[in-house]
Amino acid sequence: MKVSDYMSSAVVTANLGDGLRQTHLRMQEHSIRHMPVVDEHEALVGIVSDRDLRRPDTVDVGPHKVDAFRLDDAQHVDAVMTGCPDTVTPNTPLNVALGLFVKHGYGALPVVGRGRRPVAMLSVYDMLRAFQDSGTA
């Protein structure tokens, strides 16, 4: 089995300068939890999750102190995204992708094509469907 057998090809991307609120609303609109971040050439440069938007690392300051965080567009995606994420291609064997999920605890992996352009996403739920279809579930 290959990644292309289970990937979600309706990929929605964010740009580096997109505001956090704008990105959050786009995720809600498309019912997704992970979004590839692309540069001006549409090449993958990062990934942002709903968790990144709900509580970015920049909120915690000092021991036991939490600054107030407001989800607005004054802060941009590039401030909270994970840069240089691991990726797979449509032809990557599914067991290789599974190894990345298990090793790193990912919730999703960007699927890239030529020029590191995102063509799909592969989520934990996609992997669960593959496991179910394998007949070993």
Secondary structure, DSSP 8 states (H G I E B T S, - for coil): -BGGGT-B-----EETT-BHHHHHHHHHHHT-SEEEEE-TTS-EEEEEEHHHHHS-GGGB-STT-B------TTSBGGGTSEES---B-TTSBHHHHHHHHHHH--SEEEEE-GGG-EEEEEEHHHHHHHHHHTT--
